């Protein structure tokens, strides 16, 4: 249960960060994709 909650929190955080990066970069997808890849790398390297 706690693990599912953690996964949900991470997913929501990643989505929020990607959305913020997209908004701040004024509609270009490069920055959000870099952020997304970096966060995925961090999540998988932590396991």
MDTraj code that builds the backbone (N, CA, C; nanometers):
import mdtraj as md
import numpy as np

residues = "UNK UNK UNK UNK UNK UNK UNK UNK UNK UNK UNK UNK UNK UNK UNK UNK UNK UNK UNK UNK UNK UNK UNK UNK UNK UNK UNK UNK UNK UNK UNK UNK UNK UNK UNK UNK UNK UNK UNK UNK UNK UNK UNK UNK UNK UNK UNK".split()
xyz = np.array([
    [0.0830, -0.1209, 0.0000],
    [0.0000, 0.0000, 0.0000],
    [0.0866, 0.1261, 0.0000],
    [0.1840, 0.1282, 0.0886],
    [0.2722, 0.2451, 0.0969],
    [0.3508, 0.2616, -0.0326],
    [0.3894, 0.1484, -0.0916],
    [0.4665, 0.1531, -0.2151],
    [0.3829, 0.2139, -0.3280],
    [0.2550, 0.1735, -0.3362],
    [0.1659, 0.2294, -0.4378],
    [0.1481, 0.3797, -0.4180],
    [0.1373, 0.4193, -0.2922],
    [0.1227, 0.5619, -0.2611],
    [0.2468, 0.6388, -0.3054],
    [0.3645, 0.5827, -0.2789],
    [0.4897, 0.6473, -0.3194],
    [0.4975, 0.6606, -0.4707],
    [0.4577, 0.5543, -0.5415],
    [0.4587, 0.5574, -0.6881],
    [0.3650, 0.6667, -0.7385],
    [0.2478, 0.6777, -0.6769],
    [0.1510, 0.7805, -0.7170],
    [0.2064, 0.9206, -0.6925],
    [0.2702, 0.9402, -0.5778],
    [0.3287, 1.0709, -0.5450],
    [0.4385, 1.1066, -0.6445],
    [0.5245, 1.0103, -0.6765],
    [0.6318, 1.0338, -0.7733],
    [0.5735, 1.0682, -0.9096],
    [0.4706, 0.9942, -0.9520],
    [0.4081, 1.0183, -1.0822],
    [0.3483, 1.1589, -1.0894],
    [0.2760, 1.1979, -0.9857],
    [0.2147, 1.3313, -0.9820],
    [0.3220, 1.4397, -0.9822],
    [0.4287, 1.4181, -0.9064],
    [0.5380, 1.5152, -0.9007],
    [0.6048, 1.5308, -1.0366],
    [0.6324, 1.4175, -1.1022],
    [0.6959, 1.4207, -1.2346],
    [0.6071, 1.4942, -1.3341],
    [0.4765, 1.4639, -1.3323],
    [0.3830, 1.5300, -1.4241],
    [0.3801, 1.6806, -1.3984],
    [0.3785, 1.7187, -1.2706],
    [0.3757, 1.8612, -1.2354],
    [0.5032, 1.9318, -1.2812],
    [0.6175, 1.8670, -1.2615],
    [0.7456, 1.9269, -1.3017],
    [0.7538, 1.9403, -1.4531],
    [0.7093, 1.8356, -1.5249],
    [0.7106, 1.8403, -1.6716],
    [0.6169, 1.9501, -1.7220],
    [0.4984, 1.9610, -1.6608],
    [0.4036, 2.0657, -1.6999],
    [0.4627, 2.2043, -1.6746],
    [0.5282, 2.2210, -1.5596],
    [0.5909, 2.3491, -1.5269],
    [0.7037, 2.3810, -1.6244],
    [0.7843, 2.2810, -1.6569],
    [0.8945, 2.3005, -1.7513],
    [0.8407, 2.3378, -1.8894],
    [0.7328, 2.2726, -1.9306],
    [0.6701, 2.3032, -2.0598],
    [0.6177, 2.4468, -2.0613],
    [0.5519, 2.4846, -1.9512],
    [0.4956, 2.6193, -1.9406],
    [0.6063, 2.7248, -1.9415],
    [0.7132, 2.6990, -1.8651],
    [0.8226, 2.7954, -1.8529],
    [0.9043, 2.8058, -1.9814],
    [0.9104, 2.6961, -2.0578],
    [0.9871, 2.6990, -2.1823],
    [0.9015, 2.7479, -2.2986],
    [0.7796, 2.7928, -2.2677],
    [0.6902, 2.8574, -2.3639],
    [0.6588, 2.7683, -2.4830],
    [0.6227, 2.6441, -2.4537],
    [0.5690, 2.5580, -2.5580],
    [0.6694, 2.4710, -2.6317],
    [0.7963, 2.4715, -2.5891],
    [0.8916, 2.3795, -2.6515],
    [0.9015, 2.2535, -2.5668],
    [0.9167, 2.1402, -2.6338],
    [0.9131, 2.0126, -2.5621],
    [1.0509, 1.9628, -2.5195],
    [1.1579, 2.0352, -2.5558],
    [1.2929, 1.9876, -2.5249],
    [1.3178, 1.9830, -2.3745],
    [1.2917, 2.0935, -2.3058],
    [1.3170, 2.0994, -2.1615],
    [1.2349, 1.9971, -2.0827],
    [1.1030, 1.9869, -2.1079],
    [1.0241, 1.8869, -2.0351],
    [1.0720, 1.7442, -2.0595],
    [1.1118, 1.7135, -2.1829],
    [1.1603, 1.5784, -2.2124],
    [1.2897, 1.5493, -2.1379],
    [1.3782, 1.6479, -2.1307],
    [1.5027, 1.6310, -2.0556],
    [1.4722, 1.6081, -1.9082],
    [1.3795, 1.6873, -1.8546],
    [1.3399, 1.6717, -1.7142],
    [1.2795, 1.5342, -1.6906],
    [1.1928, 1.4913, -1.7829],
    [1.1275, 1.3613, -1.7708],
    [1.2298, 1.2483, -1.7737],
    [1.3234, 1.2542, -1.8681],
    [1.4265, 1.1510, -1.8780],
    [1.5143, 1.1489, -1.7534],
    [1.5503, 1.2661, -1.7039],
    [1.6338, 1.2742, -1.5842],
    [1.5623, 1.2160, -1.4633],
    [1.4333, 1.2457, -1.4508],
    [1.3577, 1.1945, -1.3362],
    [1.3392, 1.0437, -1.3456],
    [1.3146, 0.9928, -1.4667],
    [1.3029, 0.8480, -1.4846],
    [1.4345, 0.7795, -1.4494],
    [1.5446, 0.8393, -1.4928],
    [1.6772, 0.7856, -1.4619],
    [1.6993, 0.7821, -1.3109],
    [1.6597, 0.8893, -1.2432],
    [1.6749, 0.8971, -1.0980],
    [1.5911, 0.7907, -1.0284],
    [1.4675, 0.7721, -1.0757],
    [1.3783, 0.6730, -1.0142],
    [1.4345, 0.5325, -1.0301],
    [1.4806, 0.4999, -1.1521],
    [1.5274, 0.3635, -1.1766],
    [1.6636, 0.3357, -1.1144],
    [1.7475, 0.4389, -1.1038],
    [1.8794, 0.4181, -1.0439],
    [1.8699, 0.4057, -0.8922],
    [1.7586, 0.4531, -0.8343],
    [1.7405, 0.4483, -0.6893],
    [1.6997, 0.3092, -0.6418],
    [1.6439, 0.2282, -0.7305],
    [1.5943, 0.0962, -0.6912],
    [1.7069, -0.0034, -0.6721],
])
top = md.Topology()
chain = top.add_chain()
for i, resn in enumerate(residues, 1):
    res = top.add_residue(resn, chain, resSeq=i)
    for name in ("N", "CA", "C"):
        top.add_atom(name, md.element.get_by_symbol(name[0]), res)
traj = md.Trajectory(xyz[None], top)
